């Protein structure tokens, strides 16, 4: 039984609750926004701030890769120059006078190309024009065009590391895409959970309303019995107090519904106002997915971005190990060149004779450098080998944890399915018991307490069934997430890391 003073406290509590929750009233006035789960997924891919932030990383890694490629680009140049010299000479026989005047012009063109093998090739086309006052020269002006080809190539240390650096850059780009994909998967999983949480809270309100209406019906029966003098006033007050408590639960349920809607709105980028009420148009799908452990395990190793990330990181570690192993070798560089040159006082004539091969030069050289002590490259190589071994352990650990995660997912799905069946039976049984007990109460063969207890039990059974159904949906989504097929189950084809492609 509830004392009158306690009843007044409960009434005061409900009034206070209504005063501090004006948003509930505003929610009822707002026009509902119809949302399907697929529409929510489309909105989250377009507007979710976390996905938008992560989207920039693949772009930055793509630019990093281009930056590495640009180091091996082609460059051209032009070096014009003039030099004027007027100087006294000790022997007038050379200059034909006491002062030697020389005016030299240079017009040089060059092409440079750094190779992915870490070598370099250059072509220089030099044009020298010399005018002098010397009477002892045979050609004045003396025009000397030269065409030179030169190259250098590391043969041991640093050889071919350019290709490996490009490979590392491509893998870094893959890692950024995988990270973006993982963020998309996690966010879609959150959206699905949030969507069904809103659905759950709305269904809870319906259950609470139904229980509230049952309480109202019981009050009507009590009032009739009180008029006939069959029950005391305190029993009526006790029923009314229970009804007010149920109304408080109903208000709390409306508050939880609004909070869950806010969480969903935040995931969707909040395209709706905070007071906007959401109307979910989808109903839960309780079709049991195929539960083949071996197939799910293979799918996880094929699709899960966190596992593919480990594989890409291993690829980078092997490339870094190859670079470190190459750098342990002695520094042996091959240098060479070939040049053509000619001399005439007419530029076109000199230019036409340059390929006659009458005058030319060539050179080859080897530069060898051996570390005597303190070889940093050796230490770096040892570090990469340790990292490779550690990473192999990470991969094996992931596979082992994955097996446990999938087994738990299957188990949770099976348990949730059994909970639904059990909750359905319990709810049906309690519903029949309540009908019978209510009829007995009408006939004076039962008490208020027993009817109220059964009503509360029926409410609890209905909530248990609802929770079991939502848990089943979440367990199914967790299974899809564990095996890496959550995007495919939601009809999302992942082709590239561009934001347009995932929409």
C-alpha positions in Angstrom: 0.0 0.0 0.0 1.1 3.6 -0.7 0.6 6.2 2.0 -1.1 9.5 1.0 2.1 11.5 1.8 4.2 9.2 -0.5 1.5 9.7 -3.2 1.9 13.5 -3.0 5.6 13.1 -3.3 5.2 11.1 -6.5 2.8 13.6 -8.0 5.3 16.4 -7.1 8.1 14.5 -8.8 6.1 14.0 -12.0 5.2 17.7 -12.1 8.9 18.6 -11.6 9.9 16.2 -14.4 7.4 17.8 -16.8 8.8 21.3 -16.0 12.4 20.4 -16.8 11.6 18.5 -20.0 10.0 21.1 -22.3 11.8 19.5 -25.3 9.4 16.5 -25.1 6.4 18.8 -25.8 8.3 20.5 -28.7 9.1 17.1 -30.1 5.4 16.3 -30.3 4.7 19.5 -32.2 7.5 18.9 -34.8 6.6 17.4 -38.2 8.2 13.9 -38.3 11.1 13.2 -40.8 10.6 9.9 -42.5 13.8 7.8 -42.5 14.7 4.4 -43.8 17.8 2.7 -42.8 19.2 2.9 -46.3 18.5 6.7 -46.4 20.4 7.0 -43.1 23.4 5.1 -44.6 23.3 7.4 -47.6 23.2 10.5 -45.4 26.0 9.3 -43.2 28.3 8.7 -46.2 27.6 12.2 -47.4 27.6 14.2 -44.2 29.3 12.3 -41.3 32.1 14.6 -40.1 34.4 11.7 -39.1 34.2 10.2 -42.6 34.8 13.6 -44.2 37.9 14.1 -42.0 39.3 10.7 -42.8 38.6 11.2 -46.5 41.5 13.7 -46.7 44.2 11.2 -45.7 44.1 9.2 -49.0 44.4 12.4 -50.9 47.4 13.5 -48.8 49.1 10.1 -49.2 48.5 10.3 -53.0 50.3 13.7 -53.0 53.1 12.1 -50.9 53.4 9.5 -53.6 53.5 12.1 -56.3 56.1 14.0 -54.3 58.4 10.9 -54.3 57.8 10.4 -58.1 58.6 14.1 -58.7 62.0 13.6 -57.2 62.8 11.4 -60.3 61.4 13.9 -62.8 62.9 15.5 -65.9 64.4 19.0 -65.8 65.7 21.2 -68.5 67.7 24.4 -68.2 69.5 27.2 -70.0 72.7 28.8 -68.7 73.7 32.0 -70.7 76.7 33.9 -69.6 79.2 36.5 -70.8 82.7 37.4 -69.6 84.9 40.3 -70.7 88.6 40.3 -69.9 91.1 43.1 -70.6 94.5 42.3 -69.1 98.2 43.2 -69.7 100.4 40.5 -71.0 104.1 40.0 -70.4 104.8 38.6 -73.8 103.4 40.7 -76.7 104.1 37.8 -79.1 101.0 36.0 -77.7 98.6 38.9 -77.9 100.2 40.9 -80.7 100.3 43.9 -78.3 100.7 44.9 -74.6 97.0 44.3 -73.7 95.0 41.2 -74.4 91.3 41.6 -74.8 88.9 38.6 -74.7 85.1 38.6 -74.8 83.6 35.1 -74.1 79.9 34.2 -74.5 78.4 30.9 -73.3 75.0 29.6 -74.2 74.5 26.2 -72.6 71.4 24.0 -72.6 71.0 20.9 -70.4 68.6 18.1 -69.7 68.7 16.2 -66.3 66.9 13.0 -65.4 67.2 11.2 -62.1 66.5 7.5 -62.5 64.5 5.3 -60.2 67.6 3.2 -60.0 69.0 6.1 -58.0 71.3 7.1 -60.9 71.3 10.2 -63.0 71.7 11.0 -66.7 72.4 14.4 -68.1 72.8 15.9 -71.6 74.6 19.2 -72.0 74.7 21.2 -75.2 77.4 24.0 -74.7 78.1 26.8 -77.1 81.2 29.0 -76.5 82.0 32.1 -78.6 85.4 33.7 -78.0 86.4 37.1 -79.5 89.9 38.4 -79.0 92.3 41.0 -80.2 95.1 38.5 -80.3 96.8 38.3 -83.7 98.3 34.9 -82.9 95.0 32.9 -83.0 94.0 31.0 -86.1 90.2 31.5 -85.6 88.6 34.7 -84.5 85.9 34.4 -83.4 86.5 30.9 -82.1 83.1 29.0 -81.9 83.1 25.8 -79.9 79.9 23.7 -79.8 80.0 20.7 -77.4 77.5 17.9 -76.9 78.1 15.9 -73.7 76.3 12.8 -72.3 77.2 11.9 -68.7 75.8 9.5 -66.1 76.3 8.0 -62.7 74.8 4.9 -61.2 75.2 3.3 -57.8 76.0 -0.4 -58.3 75.7 -1.5 -54.7 74.6 0.9 -51.9 71.4 2.8 -52.7 71.0 0.9 -56.1 67.4 0.5 -57.2 66.0 2.0 -53.9 64.0 4.5 -55.9 61.7 1.7 -57.1 61.3 0.6 -53.5 60.5 4.1 -52.3 57.7 4.3 -54.9 56.4 0.9 -53.7 56.4 2.1 -50.1 54.5 5.3 -51.2 51.9 3.2 -53.0 51.4 1.0 -49.9 51.0 4.1 -47.7 48.2 5.2 -50.1 46.6 1.7 -49.7 46.8 2.0 -45.9 45.1 5.4 -46.0 42.3 3.9 -48.1 41.9 0.9 -45.8 41.7 3.2 -42.8 39.0 5.2 -44.5 37.1 2.0 -45.3 37.4 0.9 -41.7 36.0 4.3 -40.5 33.1 3.9 -42.9 32.4 0.4 -41.7 32.5 1.5 -38.0 30.3 4.5 -38.7 27.7 2.4 -40.6 27.7 0.0 -37.7 27.1 2.9 -35.3 24.3 4.2 -37.6 22.6 0.8 -37.7 22.8 0.5 -33.9 21.5 4.0 -33.4 18.7 3.4 -35.9 17.5 0.3 -34.1 18.0 2.1 -30.7 15.5 4.7 -31.8 13.2 1.9 -33.0 13.6 0.2 -29.6 12.8 3.3 -27.6 9.7 4.0 -29.7 8.5 0.5 -29.3 9.2 0.7 -25.6 7.0 3.7 -25.4 4.2 1.7 -27.0 4.6 -1.0 -24.4 4.7 1.5 -21.6 1.5 3.2 -23.0 -0.2 -0.2 -23.2 0.7 -0.9 -19.6 -0.5 2.6 -18.6 -3.8 2.0 -20.3 -4.2 -1.3 -18.5 -3.7 0.6 -15.3 -6.4 3.1 -16.3 -8.8 0.2 -17.0 -8.0 -1.3 -13.6 -8.8 2.1 -11.9 -12.2 2.1 -13.6 -12.9 -1.4 -12.2 -11.7 -0.2 -8.8 -13.9 2.9 -8.8 -16.9 0.7 -9.6 -16.0 -1.7 -6.8 -15.5 1.2 -4.4 -19.0 2.6 -5.2 -20.4 -0.8 -4.3 -18.3 -0.9 -1.2 -16.4 -4.0 -2.2 -12.9 -2.4 -1.8 -11.4 0.3 0.4 -10.3 3.8 -0.7 -6.7 3.0 0.1 -6.7 0.2 -2.6 -8.0 2.8 -5.2 -5.2 5.2 -4.1 -2.6 2.4 -4.4 -3.8 1.7 -8.0 -3.7 5.4 -8.8 -0.1 5.7 -7.4 1.0 2.8 -9.5 -0.6 4.5 -12.6 1.3 7.7 -11.8 4.6 5.7 -11.5 3.9 4.2 -14.9 3.3 7.7 -16.3 6.7 8.7 -15.0 8.2 5.7 -16.7 6.5 6.8 -19.9 7.9 10.3 -19.7 11.4 8.9 -19.0 10.9 6.7 -22.1 10.1 9.8 -24.2 13.2 11.4 -22.9 15.3 8.4 -23.9 13.7 8.4 -27.3 14.7 12.0 -27.9 18.2 11.3 -26.7 18.6 8.4 -29.1 17.2 10.5 -31.9 19.9 13.1 -31.1 22.6 10.5 -31.3 21.3 9.4 -34.7 21.2 13.0 -35.9 24.8 13.6 -34.9 25.9 10.6 -36.9 24.0 11.8 -39.9 25.6 15.2 -39.7 22.5 16.8 -38.1 20.8 17.8 -41.3 17.6 18.1 -39.2 16.8 20.4 -36.3 17.4 19.2 -32.8 13.6 19.3 -32.2 12.9 17.4 -35.4 11.1 14.2 -34.7 12.2 11.1 -36.7 9.8 8.6 -38.1 11.5 5.3 -38.9 10.0 3.5 -41.9 11.9 0.2 -41.7 11.0 -2.8 -39.6 13.6 -5.2 -38.3 14.6 -8.1 -40.5 14.9 -11.3 -38.5 16.0 -13.6 -41.3 18.9 -15.7 -40.0 22.1 -15.3 -42.1 24.2 -18.2 -43.3 26.5 -19.3 -40.5 29.4 -21.1 -42.0 32.4 -20.5 -39.8 35.0 -21.4 -42.4 33.4 -19.2 -45.1 33.2 -16.3 -42.6 36.8 -16.8 -41.6 37.9 -16.7 -45.2 35.7 -13.6 -45.9 37.3 -11.8 -42.9 40.8 -12.5 -44.2 39.7 -11.2 -47.6 37.6 -8.2 -46.7 38.4 -6.9 -43.2 40.3 -3.6 -43.6 42.2 -4.0 -40.3 43.6 -7.3 -41.4 44.4 -6.0 -44.9 46.2 -3.1 -43.1 48.4 -5.6 -41.4 49.2 -7.3 -44.7 50.0 -3.9 -46.4 52.2 -2.9 -43.4 54.1 -6.2 -43.8 54.6 -5.4 -47.5 56.2 -2.0 -46.5 58.4 -3.7 -43.9 59.8 -6.0 -46.5 60.5 -3.1 -48.8 62.2 -1.2 -45.9 64.2 -4.3 -45.2 65.3 -4.5 -48.8 66.4 -0.9 -48.7 68.3 -1.4 -45.5 69.9 -4.6 -46.9 71.0 -2.7 -50.0 72.4 0.2 -47.9 74.6 -2.3 -46.0 76.7 -2.9 -49.1 79.8 -0.8 -50.0 79.3 2.4 -51.9 80.3 1.6 -55.5 79.3 4.2 -58.1 79.9 4.0 -61.9 80.5 7.4 -63.6 80.9 7.8 -67.3 80.5 10.2 -70.1 80.8 10.8 -73.8 81.4 14.1 -75.6 81.5 15.6 -79.1 83.1 18.9 -79.9 84.3 20.9 -82.8 85.8 24.3 -83.5 85.2 26.9 -86.3 84.7 30.6 -86.8 81.2 30.0 -88.2 78.5 28.6 -85.9 76.5 26.7 -88.5 79.7 25.1 -90.0 80.9 24.1 -86.5 77.5 22.7 -85.7 77.3 20.6 -88.9 80.7 19.1 -88.1 80.0 18.1 -84.5 78.6 14.6 -85.5 81.5 13.8 -87.8 83.2 12.1 -84.8 86.6 13.6 -85.7 87.0 15.0 -82.2 85.4 13.4 -79.2 86.1 12.2 -75.6 84.8 9.6 -73.2 85.5 8.5 -69.7 84.6 5.8 -67.2 85.3 5.7 -63.5 84.5 3.7 -60.4 84.2 5.2 -56.9 84.5 2.8 -54.1 83.9 3.6 -50.4 84.0 1.0 -47.6 82.8 1.6 -44.0 85.4 0.8 -41.5 83.4 1.2 -38.3 80.1 2.5 -37.2 77.9 1.2 -40.1 74.5 2.8 -39.4 73.0 0.8 -42.3 73.8 -2.5 -40.5 71.9 -1.4 -37.4 68.9 -0.1 -39.5 68.8 -3.5 -41.2 68.8 -5.4 -37.9 65.9 -3.1 -36.7 63.8 -3.9 -39.8 64.4 -7.6 -39.3 63.1 -7.4 -35.7 60.1 -5.4 -36.9 59.3 -8.0 -39.5 59.4 -10.8 -37.0 57.2 -8.7 -34.6 54.7 -8.0 -37.4 54.4 -11.7 -38.2 53.5 -12.3 -34.6 50.8 -9.5 -34.9 49.3 -11.2 -38.0 49.2 -14.6 -36.2 47.7 -13.0 -33.1 45.0 -11.3 -35.2 44.0 -14.5 -36.9 43.7 -16.2 -33.6 41.6 -13.4 -32.1 39.5 -13.4 -35.3 38.7 -17.0 -34.8 37.4 -16.3 -31.3 35.5 -13.2 -32.4 33.7 -15.1 -35.1 32.8 -18.0 -32.7 31.4 -15.4 -30.2 29.4 -13.8 -33.0 27.9 -17.1 -34.0 27.2 -17.9 -30.4 25.6 -14.5 -29.6 23.4 -14.8 -32.7 22.2 -18.2 -31.7 21.5 -17.1 -28.1 19.6 -14.0 -29.3 17.5 -16.2 -31.6 16.6 -18.5 -28.6 15.9 -15.5 -26.4 13.3 -14.2 -28.9 11.5 -17.5 -28.9 11.6 -17.7 -25.2 10.4 -14.1 -24.7 7.5 -14.7 -27.2 6.3 -17.7 -25.2 6.6 -15.8 -21.9 4.8 -12.8 -23.2 1.9 -14.9 -24.6 1.6 -16.8 -21.4 1.5 -13.7 -19.2 -1.0 -12.1 -21.5 -3.4 -15.0 -21.0 -2.7 -15.0 -17.2 -3.5 -11.3 -17.0 -6.8 -11.7 -18.9 -7.8 -14.5 -16.6 -6.7 -12.6 -13.4 -8.5 -9.5 -14.5 -11.7 -11.4 -15.0 -11.3 -13.0 -11.6 -10.8 -9.6 -10.1 -14.0 -8.4 -11.6 -15.7 -11.3 -10.0 -14.1 -10.6 -6.6 -11.9 -13.7 -6.7 -8.5 -11.8 -6.9 -6.8 -8.7 -5.6 -5.5 -5.4 -6.9 -2.0 -6.5 -6.0 -2.1 -9.6 -8.1 -3.5 -7.8 -11.2 -0.9 -5.0 -10.9 1.8 -7.6 -10.5 0.8 -9.4 -13.6 0.5 -6.2 -15.6 4.1 -5.3 -14.6 5.2 -8.8 -15.4 3.6 -8.6 -18.8 5.3 -5.2 -19.4 8.7 -6.7 -18.5 8.1 -9.7 -20.7 7.2 -7.4 -23.7 10.3 -5.3 -23.1 12.4 -8.5 -22.8 11.1 -9.7 -26.2 11.8 -6.3 -27.7 15.4 -6.2 -26.3 16.0 -9.7 -27.5 14.9 -8.7 -31.1 17.2 -5.7 -31.1 20.0 -7.7 -29.6 19.5 -10.2 -32.5 19.9 -7.4 -35.0 23.0 -6.1 -33.3 24.5 -9.6 -33.1 23.8 -10.0 -36.9 25.5 -6.7 -37.7 28.5 -7.6 -35.4 28.8 -10.9 -37.3 28.9 -9.0 -40.7 31.4 -6.6 -39.2 33.5 -9.4 -37.9 33.7 -11.1 -41.2 34.2 -7.8 -43.1 31.0 -8.0 -45.2 29.0 -5.1 -43.6 29.4 -2.9 -46.6 28.3 -5.6 -49.0 25.3 -6.5 -46.9 24.3 -2.8 -47.1 24.8 -2.8 -50.9 27.9 -0.6 -50.8 30.5 -1.3 -53.5 34.0 -0.2 -52.4 36.0 0.6 -55.5 38.3 3.4 -54.5 39.0 5.8 -51.6 37.3 8.7 -53.3 34.4 10.0 -51.3 32.1 10.0 -54.4 32.7 6.2 -54.8 31.5 5.2 -51.4 28.3 7.1 -51.6 
